[in-house]
């Protein structure tokens, strides 16, 4: 997979540009459905990544691109669920997550990429 962070609010994956957060699961790309996490926005000051949305758990390593400035919050329930499932969470700014994704095996690594903040 060839992923690169273009700029605040935009990423390119395998030649296609996305302007919404994306989830990559076993090489398949879909838009992040974050409605379930929105109820936590007031507490975190931003819609966090929570288990109330569809997280791609079918992996041993989950890359979380935390945005241009690394500000995407991740709720404790995500960390707890990852430990329960034996999934390592690697949370880094989205430009670094893209670099790591380019080197990763899509059989063992999935990703959630936040494109702003």
ChimeraX attribute file (.defattr): number of C-alpha atoms within 10 A of each C-alpha:
attribute: neighborCount
match mode: 1-to-1
recipient: residues
	/A:1	14
	/A:2	13
	/A:3	20
	/A:4	21
	/A:5	24
	/A:6	15
	/A:7	14
	/A:8	16
	/A:9	16
	/A:10	17
	/A:11	24
	/A:12	16
	/A:13	15
	/A:14	9
	/A:15	11
	/A:16	9
	/A:17	14
	/A:18	17
	/A:19	16
	/A:20	17
	/A:21	20
	/A:22	19
	/A:23	23
	/A:24	21
	/A:25	21
	/A:26	16
	/A:27	14
	/A:28	9
	/A:29	14
	/A:30	14
	/A:31	14
	/A:32	18
	/A:33	15
	/A:34	18
	/A:35	11
	/A:36	15
	/A:37	18
	/A:38	15
	/A:39	14
	/A:40	16
	/A:41	12
	/A:42	10
	/A:43	9
	/A:44	13
	/A:45	11
	/A:46	16
	/A:47	19
	/A:48	23
	/A:49	26
	/A:50	21
	/A:51	19
	/A:52	16
	/A:53	14
	/A:54	15
	/A:55	20
	/A:56	15
	/A:57	17
	/A:58	15
	/A:59	18
	/A:60	15
	/A:61	21
	/A:62	25
	/A:63	25
	/A:64	25
	/A:65	30
	/A:66	27
	/A:67	25
	/A:68	22
	/A:69	15
	/A:70	19
	/A:71	17
	/A:72	26
	/A:73	17
	/A:74	17
	/A:75	15
	/A:76	12
	/A:77	13
	/A:78	16
	/A:79	16
	/A:80	13
	/A:81	14
	/A:82	18
	/A:83	12
	/A:84	9
	/A:85	13
	/A:86	13
	/A:87	19
	/A:88	15
	/A:89	18
	/A:90	15
	/A:91	21
	/A:92	21
	/A:93	23
	/A:94	29
	/A:95	24
	/A:96	20
	/A:97	25
	/A:98	25
	/A:99	14
	/A:100	17
	/A:101	22
	/A:102	15
	/A:103	11
	/A:104	15
	/A:105	14
	/A:106	18
	/A:107	13
	/A:108	14
	/A:109	24
	/A:110	27
	/A:111	28
	/A:112	25
	/A:113	27
	/A:114	29
	/A:115	27
	/A:116	20
	/A:117	15
